[in-house]
Every structure is written in C-alpha cells, then in structure tokens.
Amino acid sequence: MRIFISITLIAFFFMNTSSRADQNGLKAAELLSGVCYHTIDNVERVSPMASSLGWVDAPKDVYEANRPIDANGYKMWKAPDINGPVFVSINKGKWSNGEPTNICSIVVNINKENLMQELKKEMVIGKEFSQKQPFQVVSMFRVENKTVKKLFLQIIHDGKGGRPINAIMVGIK
C-alpha cells in the first residue's frame, strides 16, 4: 500500500509540474507574441503598452547587463513574473548589410521547448539553425510576418533544457 501511495504522489507531482510548465510556456508565448511579434514593425509601441500595464523600468544592473553595444532607443522593463522575473526590452539597430531593424526581446525563466511548443501554435516558424558557443546555444528561426520584410526569432539558452532563456525577435524593415 505504501508503494502505491508513493507512486501516486510522485505521478501527481510530475503531472502538476508538467501542467505548470505548459501554463508557463503558454504565458511566455502570449507575451512574446503580443508584445514582440505584433509590434515588430514599430517597437516604439511597446513603451505605452508597458506604461498602461504598469511595468516598471528594469533594475540598472539588469538593464546594463543586457544592453546591446550599438542599440538605439534601448528600453527595458520588468513585466509580471512567469515562473520568476520577466524582462522585456526593445531597441533599433542595423542588420549586417545595413538594413534597419526593430528588436524586441523577453528574458523569461522557462525552457526553450515549452516556449517553442506554444509559439508554433500561434505563428509559422521555420527550421531551427543552432550554433553552440561557450556556455550557451544560440538557436535561430525564420518566422512568417506580413508587417516586415524578414523576421527572425533567436533564442539564447543553455542547450540542456535549463532556464532562463532570452527570446529575441529581429524584424528587418
């Protein structure tokens, strides 16, 4: 009887953990889709959205640690928690050939697989291209979007299913 109860409790724990992971994946996908995907043609629209949702500016150390070197108009906020702190940032830049880009990213405490599972329900995402680097893996995907010439999703993760991740959308105008 004790073995049955232990197995039942263990199964219940893993079912609840999976359910929470699914919910967190859905919340993160909704945030990335709603904030980044739908504003990628003009990321400046994220500022009034952040204000109306009551987001606060990111702490200075987090802001500085994530600030791109050559970013224009860089802003970063702390959004409501999803399994831990969530940070949203925007900026403008240039692609390697000089084309202007809009960039929107979220740093969220979730693994890549849960996020991708939910994102694929909301948008058309192409084949994954990954590059292993010391301490991280950079995965790149082409995403269909009618408001910009090209859209890429870049996910920076540990390559082992760990958390947190940085999900970045780069729209080429």
C-alpha positions, 0 to 999 in steps of 0.5 A: 500500500505504501508503494502505491501511495508513493507512486501516486504522489510522485505521478501527481507531482510530475503531472502538476509540474508538467501542467505548470510548465505548459501554463508557463510556456503558454504565458511566455508565448502570449507575451512574446507574441503580443508584445514582440511579434505584433509590434515588430514593425514599430517597437516604439509601441511597446513603451505605452503598452508597458506604461498602461500595464504598469511595468516598471523600468528594469533594475540598472544592473539588469538593464546594463547587463543586457544592453546591446553595444550599438542599440538605439532607443534601448528600453527595458522593463520588468513585466509580471513574473512567469515562473520568476522575473520577466524582462522585456526590452526593445531597441533599433539597430542595423542588420549586417548589410545595413538594413534597419531593424526593430528588436524586441526581446523577453528574458523569461525563466522557462525552457526553450521547448515549452516556449517553442511548443506554444509559439508554433501554435500561434505563428509559422516558424521555420527550421531551427539553425543552432550554433553552440558557443561557450556556455550557451546555444544560440538557436535561430528561426525564420518566422512568417510576418506580413508587417516586415520584410524578414523576421527572425526569432533567436533564442539564447539558452543553455542547450540542456533544457535549463532556464532562463532563456532570452527570446529575441525577435529581429524584424528587418524593415 
